[in-house]
Amino acid sequence: MIKNNMFTPNISDDKSYDIIFMEDVIRNIDIGIHDYEKGVPQRLSFDLYVKISMLNNAFDDDINNVLNYEYLIEVLDSIIDNNRFSLLETLGKCIMDEVLSPNQVQGATLVISKIDILKSGKIGYSMSRNK
């Protein structure tokens, strides 16, 4: 079941679009501003929902005609493997900039959660962008 995000309340709109997504993707990342955080990877959870335009040929069962789900994982892993961030906001902006680059992408919502900070629950950052 897709978690609530900026697109789910609009499913009944008369505009047609598709959403590809990844949820609960966990990565260990060196992130944070405090000395005790630096060099100590933290578990982050990523939820990413990408609104794509419906293409007439998208349903001919050819992977070349759709935005591949693997693209989302490649963007995430490339950014976290090649950078160190102090803030979730900066990490989120870098991910969002890449995710929004394909022509068929109309918008996206990204939720990043630090899952080991609180005894119960999680804290994090969320952003939504439309083109």
HELIX and SHEET records of a PDB file:
HELIX    1   1 THR A    8  ASN A   10  5                                   3    
HELIX    2   2 ILE A   63  ASN A   65  5                                   3    
HELIX    3   3 TYR A   69  ASN A   82  1                                  14    
HELIX    4   4 LEU A   88  VAL A   99  1                                  12    
SHEET    1   A 4 TYR A  17  ILE A  29  0                                        
SHEET    2   A 4 GLN A  42  SER A  53 -1                                        
SHEET    3   A 4 VAL A 105  LYS A 114 -1                                        
SHEET    4   A 4 ILE A 123  ASN A 130 -1                                        
END                                                                             
